[in-house]
């Protein structure tokens, strides 16, 4: 996240390169493809159910397309199929955000995933085949700026876990357990039989 901001042409074209770019800041220039917007349902924020809104962005200079996680919006509990009205500028825009993996997958029943705008999960490769778009193998979590701040979407993205101290605690527990097992083995297999033999 401390590395320089990426531009659209610098986004990785393959999965290994995309993984190396996760959590880097990015600034993209392009146009929304609003007819391909997808709403991932059953996503909660602050205890409320809603959708993560995902829209492809056609990158400038023929750099392909990138999936943008635009934000979260509450669902209509009176009508599950009613979708919120979104403002998607038709002209070229700048999108700032963070390179991220695909949205987390939720449990879904077996069977083909629906092809409509409301979905449980989004597989990037399958979505690229479905839409015919040249998608980069990553997503962008859009961040707030002066332009999009009033669009009705919330962008409280979870921060990646970088706290390594809990792993030190796990290591200490395993070493303590190994020491205990070693001590019990020495006592019951070596020391205790000798004590009994002397009696």
C-alpha positions in Angstrom: 0.0 0.0 0.0 3.0 2.3 0.3 4.1 1.7 -3.3 3.4 4.3 -6.0 -0.2 4.5 -7.4 -0.8 2.2 -10.3 -2.3 3.3 -13.6 -4.7 1.3 -15.7 -2.1 0.1 -18.2 0.0 -1.2 -15.3 -2.6 -3.6 -14.0 -1.4 -7.2 -14.2 -2.8 -9.3 -17.1 -2.4 -12.6 -15.2 -3.3 -14.1 -11.9 0.3 -14.3 -10.4 0.9 -10.7 -11.3 -2.4 -9.6 -9.9 -1.7 -11.3 -6.6 1.5 -9.3 -6.3 -0.5 -6.1 -6.8 -3.1 -6.7 -4.2 -3.7 -3.8 -1.8 -1.8 -1.3 -4.0 -3.5 2.0 -4.7 -4.7 2.6 -8.2 -6.1 5.4 -10.3 -7.9 4.5 -13.5 -9.3 6.4 -16.4 -12.2 5.0 -18.3 -15.9 4.6 -18.9 -18.5 2.6 -16.9 -20.2 -0.4 -18.6 -23.4 0.1 -16.6 -25.5 -2.5 -18.5 -23.1 -5.2 -17.0 -23.6 -4.1 -13.4 -23.9 -7.0 -10.9 -25.4 -6.8 -7.4 -23.9 -9.4 -5.0 -26.6 -10.1 -2.5 -26.6 -11.2 1.2 -23.6 -8.9 1.9 -23.9 -7.3 5.4 -22.6 -4.0 6.6 -23.0 -2.8 10.2 -25.5 -5.7 10.7 -27.7 -4.7 7.7 -28.2 -6.8 4.6 -27.6 -5.4 1.2 -25.6 -5.6 -2.0 -22.1 -5.1 -3.2 -22.4 -3.2 -6.4 -19.9 -4.3 -9.1 -19.5 -2.5 -12.5 -16.9 -3.1 -15.2 -14.8 -0.1 -16.2 -13.5 0.1 -19.8 -10.0 1.4 -19.4 -8.6 4.1 -21.6 -6.0 3.4 -24.3 -7.4 0.0 -25.1 -6.1 -1.5 -21.8 -9.1 -3.8 -21.4 -11.6 -3.8 -18.6 -11.4 -3.9 -14.8 -14.1 -5.0 -12.3 -14.8 -2.2 -9.8 -16.4 -2.9 -6.5 -18.2 0.4 -6.3 -19.6 0.1 -2.8 -22.4 -1.3 -0.6 -26.1 -0.4 -0.7 -29.0 -1.6 1.4 -31.6 -3.9 -0.1 -35.3 -3.3 -0.4 -36.9 -5.7 2.0 -40.4 -5.2 0.5 -39.2 -6.4 -2.9 -36.1 -8.4 -3.2 -35.7 -7.8 -6.9 -36.0 -4.0 -6.7 -32.6 -2.6 -7.4 -31.3 0.8 -6.2 -31.0 3.6 -8.8 -27.3 4.2 -9.5 -25.7 7.1 -11.1 -23.2 5.9 -13.7 -21.6 8.7 -15.7 -21.5 8.1 -19.4 -18.4 10.2 -20.0 -14.8 9.3 -19.1 -14.2 9.4 -15.4 -11.3 8.8 -13.0 -11.7 6.0 -10.4 -9.5 5.7 -7.4 -9.3 2.6 -5.3 -7.3 -0.3 -4.0 -6.4 -3.5 -6.0 -8.2 -6.4 -4.3 -9.0 -10.1 -4.9 -12.4 -11.1 -6.1 -15.2 -10.6 -3.5 -15.5 -13.5 -1.0 -17.6 -16.4 -2.0 -20.7 -17.2 0.0 -22.4 -20.6 0.2 -24.8 -21.3 -2.6 -26.9 -24.3 -3.6 -25.7 -26.5 -6.4 -26.8 -25.7 -9.9 -25.9 -23.1 -12.5 -25.5 -19.5 -11.2 -28.2 -17.1 -12.4 -27.1 -14.8 -15.2 -29.1 -11.8 -14.1 -28.0 -8.7 -12.2 -28.6 -10.1 -8.7 -26.2 -12.9 -7.9 -24.8 -14.7 -4.9 -21.2 -14.9 -6.1 -19.1 -13.7 -9.1 -16.5 -15.8 -10.8 -14.3 -13.5 -12.7 -13.3 -16.0 -15.4 -16.9 -17.1 -16.0 -18.1 -13.5 -16.0 -15.5 -12.6 -18.6 -16.7 -15.4 -20.8 -20.3 -14.4 -20.3 -19.8 -10.7 -21.1 -17.0 -11.1 -23.7 -15.0 -8.4 -21.9 -11.2 -8.6 -21.6 -11.1 -8.5 -17.8 -8.0 -8.1 -15.7 -7.8 -11.0 -13.1 -8.4 -8.7 -10.1 -10.9 -6.2 -8.8 -10.7 -2.6 -7.6 -12.3 -1.5 -4.4 -13.3 2.0 -5.1 -12.5 4.6 -2.4 -14.4 7.8 -1.6 -13.4 11.0 -3.3 -15.0 14.4 -3.9 -16.9 13.2 -7.0 -18.5 9.9 -5.8 -19.1 10.8 -2.2 -22.8 11.6 -2.7 -23.7 8.6 -4.9 -25.4 6.7 -2.1 -22.9 3.8 -1.9 -20.9 3.1 1.3 -17.3 2.1 1.0 -16.3 0.7 4.3 -14.0 -2.0 3.0 -12.4 -4.4 5.5 -8.7 -3.8 5.9 -6.4 -6.8 5.3 -5.1 -8.5 8.4 -1.4 -7.7 8.8 -1.1 -8.3 12.5 1.6 -11.0 12.9 1.7 -11.0 16.7 -1.1 -13.6 17.0 1.1 -16.0 15.0 3.9 -15.6 17.6 1.3 -16.7 20.1 0.3 -19.7 18.1 4.0 -20.7 17.7 4.6 -20.4 21.5 1.5 -22.6 22.1 2.8 -25.3 19.8 6.3 -25.2 21.2 4.9 -25.5 24.7 2.8 -28.4 23.7 5.8 -30.1 22.1 7.8 -29.6 25.3 5.0 -31.1 27.4 4.8 -34.1 25.1 8.5 -34.6 25.3 8.5 -34.3 29.1 5.7 -36.8 29.4 7.5 -39.2 27.1 10.7 -39.0 29.0 8.9 -39.5 32.4 6.7 -42.4 31.4 9.1 -44.2 29.0 12.5 -43.6 30.7 12.3 -42.4 34.3 9.2 -44.1 35.7 10.2 -47.6 34.5 13.6 -47.3 36.2 12.0 -46.2 39.4 9.6 -49.1 39.3 12.6 -51.5 38.6 14.5 -50.3 41.6 11.5 -51.2 43.8 
